[in-house]
Amino acid sequence: MARAAAAADGGASEDPWKALGVPAGSDAEEVKKALNRKKLLYKTEPAKLAAMEVAYESIVQASLAARLRGDTSGVGKGVLKGDTVPLFGPWAPIYSEAPLKDKKVNVAISVAAIAITLCTPGTIRTLQPVIYATIFHVRPRIS
């Protein structure tokens, strides 16, 4: 929608820095704060809101292009260190001890898997249920 609005008014109607109300060369955090302020200000006016989104997008794209050229002066910290973010980021699994109820359920599943394996005729018996039962006991509990 933002690109359609930009194409409708000719693409570059005014300076994106001026549209967001920040001085040229401001860091990424200031630009993001300005965009959020403008979103609150123009939340009932979709045309102006789309113009703010286009202005923000053009500033971010210019920042990314500057980073690719090696110019890191106006590049935000998030863009500058974008490829060093850990795999999970803030959503990494957190280790926690399983409650007793979960442990009892896992033991019951393990016992059932072993019983099924032992009751199965030897010609078609597989160790897969026993392996699954072992994994239930060996792996750490992650929630």
N, C-alpha and C positions, 0 to 999 in steps of 0.2 A: 504494500500500500504506500509506503514511504517513497519508493522509487517511482511509482506511478504519479504521485503528487509532484515529485521533482521534475519528471518529464513533462507534466502538464504546464508547469510555470516556466519551462525553458531550461531547467537544469541548474544553472548557477545564478540565482536571482540576487544574492548578496553574500558577503563574506561569512563563512560558517562561524568564525570566532565572534563576530559582531552579533550574529543571530542568537548565539547562546549567551551573549553578554559577558564574555571573559576576554582578557587581553590575549593577543596572539602570543603563542609560545607557552601558554600555561601548562602546568603538568596535568597528567591524566586524571588525578583525583579531583582537581578543581573543575575540570571539564565535566566529569561525571556528576559532581554535585550541582553544577549549573544545569545540566540536562534534567536532573531530578526536580530541581526548583521549577524549571519551565514546564515539566510534565504536570506538576501540581497546579501551576498557573493556568495552563491551557487545556486542562482535562476535558472541558466541555466544547472545545473548538478543535475538531479533528484536522482541519487544514493546517492550522498553526502547529499543532502537535506533530504532524507529519513533516513539516518543514524543520522542526527541531531535531527530529530523528535523522533526517537527511544531513543536517549540519553536523550532528554528532558522528554519524557514520563517515562523513568525509574527513573529519579530523582524525578519527581512529585509523582510517585507511592511509592517510598521510603519515601518521606515526609509524605504522607498520612498514610503509615504503622507506621511511628514513632509517628504520632499524635494518632493513635489508641492505641499504647503501652503506651501513656502518656508522651513521650519524646517530649517536645515542643522547644528544643534548635534550631534545624535547620528547623523548620516548618515556612513557610511563613505566613504573616498576613492574606492573603486571605484564606488559608487553616485552620489556627487556629481559625478564627472567621467565618468560612463558614456556620455554622448553625445558626448564629445570624443575617443573612441578612434579611432586611424587606421583606415582601411579594412581593411588586412590585419593589423594588430596585430603580434604577434611572429612571424607566419608570412609576412611580406613576402618576396618573391623577392630573392635575393641575387645580384648580378652576379658572374660568374666567367668567366674566359677558357675557351673550349672547347678540349678536347685536340685534338691534330693529327689523330687518327683521325676525330673528329666533323667536322672541317673537310673532310677528304678525302671523307667520305660525303656531305656537303652539296654539294661540288663535283660529285661523281658524279651526284647527283640533279639538279642544275642542268643538267649537260651532257645527261643523258638527256631532260630536259624540253624543252630547246632542240632536240635532235635530233628528237624526236617532232613538235615544232611545225614544223620545217623539212621533214620528210618527209611531212607530211600535205598532201593536195591543197589548193590555194589556195581552193577553193570552200567547204571545211569547216574551214579553219584558224582556230583561235582563239588569242588571246594569253594565255589563262589559265595554261597551263603556264609561259610565260616570266615572267609576273607572280609565280607561286609561286617560281620559281627566283631571281628578284630578291629576294624577301622573305627567302629563306634566307641571302643574302649581306649584306643591309642590316641586318636586325634584330640587336640585341645578344644575346649568348648569356646565357641566364639558367638557373641550375640550382637 
